[in-house]
């Protein structure tokens, strides 16, 4: 193999088996390691070391459905408030009537509180994605990606 072939050859991705399925090291640079799993009902993304996903974040994700359910009313209220502020039609009384979860990402767990986000897909045209950022049980930020 030539010098350039060695320099630019693709690197194999590290995959670690966990109770939640296989997580792949998707990004690793300057001690920022992101692990992902796209085998379930939505994409899961967490941090970790260069060798394995963070165990505390894995434990949080094991109960992510319960965590989302705890925020159910807050999620609905946030969507309604954001849509009204933007002058958009609020033709739903519960977020599940119009949106579905497509991804959950955990940024960190600090003093037992998770800093994480949920990405929703609008089931109506133009099928935009909305990301809700959460600190513990408090919704802190909201973004849209069309």
C-alpha positions in Angstrom: 0.0 0.0 0.0 1.2 3.5 -0.8 1.6 6.3 1.6 -1.6 8.1 0.6 -3.6 4.9 0.7 -2.5 4.3 4.3 -3.2 7.9 5.2 -6.7 8.2 3.7 -8.0 4.6 4.2 -11.3 4.4 6.1 -11.1 3.5 9.7 -13.2 0.8 11.1 -15.8 2.0 13.6 -15.8 0.8 17.2 -19.0 -1.0 18.2 -19.8 -1.9 21.8 -22.7 -4.2 22.8 -24.8 -2.8 25.7 -28.2 -3.9 27.2 -29.8 -1.2 25.0 -28.2 -2.7 21.8 -25.0 -2.0 19.9 -23.6 1.5 20.2 -21.2 2.8 17.5 -18.5 5.4 18.2 -19.8 7.9 15.6 -17.5 10.8 16.5 -14.2 11.0 18.4 -12.1 14.1 18.5 -10.3 15.9 21.3 -11.8 13.7 24.0 -15.3 14.4 22.7 -16.8 11.0 22.0 -20.3 10.5 20.7 -21.9 7.0 20.6 -25.0 6.3 18.7 -27.6 3.5 18.3 -30.2 3.5 15.6 -31.5 0.0 16.0 -34.6 0.9 18.1 -37.7 3.0 17.6 -35.5 6.2 17.4 -31.9 7.3 17.3 -30.1 7.3 20.6 -27.0 9.4 21.1 -24.8 9.7 24.2 -21.2 10.6 25.2 -18.5 8.3 26.5 -14.9 7.5 26.3 -13.0 6.4 23.3 -13.6 2.8 24.3 -17.2 2.7 25.6 -20.4 4.7 26.1 -21.0 6.4 29.4 -22.8 4.0 31.8 -24.7 6.7 33.6 -26.1 8.0 30.3 -27.0 4.4 29.3 -28.9 4.0 32.5 -30.8 7.2 31.8 -31.7 6.0 28.3 -32.9 2.7 29.7 -35.8 4.7 31.2 -36.2 7.3 28.5 -39.8 6.5 27.7 -40.7 7.2 31.4 -38.7 10.4 31.3 -40.5 11.6 28.2 -43.8 10.6 29.8 -43.0 12.7 32.9 -42.6 15.7 30.6 -45.7 14.9 28.5 -47.8 18.0 29.5 -44.8 20.3 29.4 -43.9 19.1 25.9 -47.5 19.8 24.7 -47.6 23.2 26.4 -44.2 24.1 24.9 -45.3 23.1 21.4 -48.6 25.1 21.7 -46.8 28.2 23.0 -44.1 28.1 20.3 -46.6 27.5 17.6 -48.9 30.4 18.8 -45.9 32.7 19.1 -44.9 31.9 15.5 -48.5 32.3 14.3 -48.8 28.7 13.4 -52.0 26.6 13.7 -52.3 24.6 16.9 -54.5 21.8 15.7 -53.6 19.4 18.5 -54.2 19.2 22.2 -51.5 16.6 22.8 -48.1 16.6 21.1 -48.5 12.9 20.1 -51.3 13.8 17.8 -49.0 15.7 15.5 -45.4 14.7 16.3 -43.3 11.6 16.8 -39.9 11.2 18.6 -37.1 10.5 16.1 -34.1 11.0 18.4 -32.9 11.4 22.0 -29.5 12.7 22.9 -27.9 12.9 26.3 -25.2 15.6 26.6 -24.3 15.0 30.2 -25.5 14.0 33.6 -24.4 16.4 36.3 -25.3 15.8 40.0 -28.0 13.3 39.1 -29.7 15.7 36.6 -29.7 14.8 32.9 -29.0 17.5 30.3 -30.6 16.0 27.2 -32.7 16.7 24.1 -35.6 15.1 22.2 -36.0 15.6 18.5 -39.5 15.4 17.1 -40.7 15.0 13.5 -43.8 16.9 12.5 -46.2 14.4 10.9 -47.7 17.2 8.8 -46.0 18.9 5.8 -43.3 20.1 5.5 -42.2 17.4 8.1 -39.9 19.7 10.0 -37.9 18.6 13.0 -38.1 20.2 16.4 -35.6 19.8 19.1 -36.5 20.4 22.7 -33.6 20.8 25.2 -34.1 19.6 28.8 -32.3 20.1 32.0 -33.6 17.7 34.6 -37.4 18.2 34.3 -37.1 21.8 32.9 -37.5 22.5 29.2 -34.9 25.1 28.4 -34.6 25.7 24.7 -36.5 24.9 21.5 -35.2 24.8 17.9 -36.6 24.0 14.5 -35.0 22.5 11.5 -37.0 22.5 8.2 
